[in-house]
């Protein structure tokens, strides 16, 4: 049976997953801000950086980011 993980560990996984997809696509936080705006989501670069660095963001935000950078599949 796998070891139980803390919320902080889950947050780190979420943060790392989002960062890796951005890096794979070559997208900066500033570019992500513009791409999110294109789909109707208003987030500035600083807010994006803060959310991702804390690793605390909603699944909705994660899905918005994936849609903005045109990622339809992720591997966990």
N, CA, C and O of each residue as an XYZ file, in Angstrom:
304
protein
N       0.851     -1.189      0.000
C       0.000      0.000      0.000
C       0.896      1.252      0.000
O       1.813      1.349      0.815
N       0.635      2.218     -0.915
C       1.452      3.432     -0.973
C       1.293      4.281      0.289
O       0.243      4.288      0.933
N       2.346      4.977      0.611
C       2.354      5.875      1.767
C       1.393      7.037      1.534
O       1.327      7.583      0.433
N       0.658      7.409      2.560
C      -0.239      8.568      2.465
C       0.599      9.827      2.275
O       1.671      9.970      2.862
N       0.097     10.726      1.454
C       0.828     11.965      1.193
C       0.112     13.137      1.847
O      -1.109     13.135      2.008
N       0.898     14.131      2.215
C       0.340     15.336      2.827
C      -0.218     16.254      1.748
O       0.076     16.094      0.563
N      -1.021     17.211      2.172
C      -1.535     18.208      1.230
C      -0.393     18.951      0.544
O      -0.470     19.259     -0.645
N       0.669     19.238      1.302
C       1.813     19.949      0.721
C       2.455     19.123     -0.387
O       2.872     19.668     -1.409
N       2.533     17.821     -0.190
C       3.115     16.959     -1.219
C       2.227     16.917     -2.466
O       2.731     16.915     -3.589
N       0.914     16.884     -2.268
C       0.002     16.921     -3.409
C       0.103     18.260     -4.137
O       0.074     18.303     -5.367
N       0.222     19.351     -3.380
C       0.377     20.678     -3.987
C       1.646     20.746     -4.822
O       1.652     21.318     -5.912
N       2.723     20.156     -4.304
C       3.982     20.130     -5.062
C       3.820     19.369     -6.365
O       4.348     19.780     -7.397
N       3.092     18.262     -6.322
C       2.869     17.494     -7.543
C       2.088     18.309     -8.564
O       2.426     18.320     -9.748
N       1.034     18.998     -8.100
C       0.229     19.826     -9.000
C       1.074     20.938     -9.609
O       1.016     21.182    -10.814
N       1.851     21.605     -8.778
C       2.722     22.689     -9.234
C       3.721     22.178    -10.264
O       3.921     22.800    -11.308
N       4.348     21.043     -9.965
C       5.357     20.501    -10.873
C       4.748     20.048    -12.190
O       5.368     20.197    -13.243
N       3.556     19.504    -12.142
C       2.875     19.085    -13.364
C       2.568     20.285    -14.262
O       2.811     20.248    -15.468
N       2.033     21.340    -13.662
C       1.718     22.535    -14.443
C       2.989     23.174    -14.994
O       3.041     23.548    -16.166
N       4.012     23.298    -14.154
C       5.285     23.873    -14.620
C       5.894     23.058    -15.747
O       6.416     23.621    -16.709
N       5.833     21.729    -15.635
C       6.448     20.901    -16.675
C       5.715     21.035    -18.011
O       6.345     21.030    -19.069
N       4.392     21.154    -17.964
C       3.647     21.337    -19.209
C       3.957     22.701    -19.833
O       4.082     22.814    -21.052
N       4.080     23.731    -18.998
C       4.445     25.051    -19.521
C       5.832     25.011    -20.148
O       6.052     25.562    -21.226
N       6.767     24.353    -19.462
C       8.130     24.269    -19.979
C       8.165     23.465    -21.280
O       8.850     23.843    -22.231
N       7.432     22.368    -21.316
C       7.391     21.522    -22.509
C       6.878     22.305    -23.715
O       7.332     22.104    -24.841
N       5.928     23.197    -23.461
C       5.363     24.028    -24.529
C       6.161     25.309    -24.761
O       5.903     26.031    -25.723
N       7.134     25.598    -23.885
C       7.942     26.811    -24.030
C       7.162     28.078    -23.735
O       7.381     29.107    -24.372
N       6.241     28.010    -22.761
C       5.363     29.130    -22.442
C       5.779     29.764    -21.114
O       5.904     29.075    -20.101
N       5.991     31.077    -21.127
C       6.305     31.815    -19.899
C       5.009     32.217    -19.200
O       3.926     32.117    -19.776
N       5.128     32.669    -17.965
C       3.950     33.134    -17.236
C       3.320     34.339    -17.940
O       2.097     34.465    -17.983
N       4.144     35.210    -18.483
C       3.616     36.375    -19.211
C       2.828     35.917    -20.436
O       1.746     36.434    -20.714
N       3.372     34.953    -21.162
C       2.668     34.433    -22.334
C       1.386     33.720    -21.918
O       0.354     33.844    -22.577
N       1.460     32.967    -20.809
C       0.277     32.267    -20.315
C      -0.827     33.256    -19.977
O      -2.000     32.996    -20.246
N      -0.460     34.382    -19.391
C      -1.445     35.406    -19.062
C      -2.205     35.844    -20.313
O      -3.431     35.954    -20.292
N      -1.486     36.089    -21.385
C      -2.119     36.482    -22.644
C      -2.960     35.369    -23.239
O      -4.038     35.618    -23.779
N      -2.472     34.144    -23.141
C      -3.208     33.004    -23.682
C      -4.490     32.754    -22.886
O      -5.522     32.397    -23.454
N      -4.416     32.944    -21.573
C      -5.616     32.817    -20.744
C      -6.622     33.904    -21.100
O      -7.824     33.652    -21.179
N      -6.112     35.119    -21.315
C      -6.998     36.221    -21.697
C      -7.740     35.904    -22.992
O      -8.907     36.259    -23.156
N      -7.044     35.229    -23.912
C      -7.667     34.849    -25.186
C      -8.870     33.923    -25.005
O      -9.764     33.886    -25.850
N      -8.886     33.171    -23.891
C     -10.028     32.282    -23.649
C     -10.965     32.842    -22.573
O     -11.821     32.129    -22.050
N     -10.789     34.137    -22.249
C     -11.709     34.805    -21.345
C     -11.360     34.725    -19.872
O     -12.214     34.976    -19.021
N     -10.115     34.378    -19.554
C      -9.679     34.275    -18.152
C      -8.685     35.396    -17.881
O      -7.632     35.468    -18.514
N      -9.022     36.263    -16.942
C      -8.161     37.404    -16.641
C      -7.277     37.122    -15.430
O      -7.722     37.197    -14.284
N      -6.036     36.803    -15.703
C      -5.013     36.569    -14.679
C      -3.747     37.273    -15.137
O      -3.295     37.074    -16.265
N      -3.173     38.094    -14.269
C      -1.928     38.730    -14.670
C      -0.735     37.833    -14.335
O      -0.860     36.860    -13.591
N       0.401     38.176    -14.891
C       1.609     37.359    -14.743
C       1.968     37.132    -13.277
O       2.334     36.022    -12.890
N       1.864     38.176    -12.466
C       2.226     38.057    -11.044
C       1.301     37.089    -10.316
O       1.766     36.266     -9.528
N      -0.004     37.179    -10.570
C      -0.950     36.264     -9.928
C      -0.696     34.820    -10.340
O      -0.778     33.909     -9.517
N      -0.391     34.620    -11.603
C      -0.091     33.277    -12.098
C       1.146     32.737    -11.393
O       1.146     31.605    -10.909
N       2.193     33.541    -11.337
C       3.430     33.107    -10.679
C       3.184     32.765     -9.212
O       3.703     31.770     -8.707
N       2.395     33.587     -8.535
C       2.102     33.328     -7.114
C       1.321     32.036     -6.935
O       1.654     31.226     -6.069
N       0.291     31.835     -7.740
C      -0.518     30.615     -7.638
C       0.335     29.377     -7.861
O       0.264     28.410     -7.102
N       1.135     29.424     -8.905
C       1.925     28.247     -9.243
C       3.033     28.018     -8.216
O       3.297     26.873     -7.851
N       3.682     29.070     -7.747
C       4.761     28.886     -6.773
C       4.233     28.316     -5.459
O       4.925     27.539     -4.800
N       3.017     28.692     -5.073
C       2.412     28.135     -3.860
C       1.904     26.722     -4.104
O       1.815     25.921     -3.173
N       1.574     26.417     -5.345
C       1.016     25.110     -5.656
C      -0.424     24.981     -5.218
O      -0.964     23.877     -5.138
N      -1.046     26.113     -4.934
C      -2.434     26.106     -4.473
C      -3.283     26.849     -5.498
O      -3.312     28.078     -5.544
N      -3.970     26.063     -6.315
C      -4.858     26.631     -7.323
C      -5.990     25.634     -7.560
O      -5.878     24.452     -7.235
N      -7.052     26.125     -8.121
C      -8.212     25.261     -8.349
C      -7.976     24.364     -9.561
O      -7.127     24.633    -10.411
N      -8.742     23.311     -9.604
C      -8.705     22.443    -10.783
C      -9.183     23.229    -11.998
O      -8.701     23.012    -13.109
N     -10.120     24.134    -11.791
C     -10.591     24.975    -12.894
C      -9.434     25.775    -13.488
O      -9.302     25.851    -14.710
N      -8.593     26.374    -12.639
C      -7.441     27.132    -13.115
C      -6.490     26.215    -13.877
O      -5.986     26.585    -14.937
N      -6.244     25.027    -13.344
C      -5.370     24.068    -14.008
C      -5.911     23.737    -15.405
O      -5.164     23.740    -16.383
N      -7.205     23.456    -15.485
C      -7.813     23.120    -16.780
C      -7.791     24.306    -17.738
O      -7.602     24.128    -18.941
N      -7.982     25.512    -17.212
C      -7.900     26.711    -18.049
C      -6.495     26.848    -18.634
O      -6.330     27.161    -19.813
N      -5.490     26.609    -17.800
C      -4.104     26.685    -18.278
C      -3.844     25.638    -19.350
O      -3.223     25.932    -20.371
N      -4.315     24.421    -19.122
C      -4.112     23.349    -20.105
C      -4.807     23.688    -21.428
O      -4.252     23.460    -22.503
N      -6.011     24.226    -21.341
C      -6.730     24.619    -22.563
C      -5.998     25.755    -23.275
O      -5.876     25.749    -24.499
N      -5.512     26.731    -22.503
C      -4.836     27.895    -23.092
C      -3.567     27.497    -23.831
O      -3.247     28.076    -24.869
N      -2.837     26.507    -23.303
C      -1.590     26.102    -23.953
C      -1.788     24.889    -24.863
O      -0.827     24.292    -25.348
N      -3.060     24.542    -25.082
C      -3.433     23.489    -26.021
C      -2.885     22.115    -25.631
O      -2.309     21.400    -26.452
N      -3.080     21.767    -24.360
C      -2.730     20.428    -23.880
C      -4.043     19.688    -23.640
O      -4.879     20.124    -22.849
N      -4.209     18.579    -24.324
C      -5.444     17.819    -24.169
C      -5.248     16.528    -23.371
O      -6.222     15.914    -22.933
N      -4.005     16.122    -23.183
C      -3.710     14.918    -22.407
C      -2.499     15.170    -21.522
O      -1.535     15.822    -21.923
N      -2.578     14.631    -20.296
C      -1.433     14.705    -19.396
C      -1.218     13.327    -18.799
O      -2.153     12.534    -18.685
N      -0.003     13.056    -18.428
C       0.350     11.790    -17.766
C       0.647     12.094    -16.316
O       1.454     12.970    -16.003
N      -0.005     11.372    -15.442
C       0.231     11.545    -14.007
C       1.290     10.601    -13.512
O       1.617     10.609    -12.325
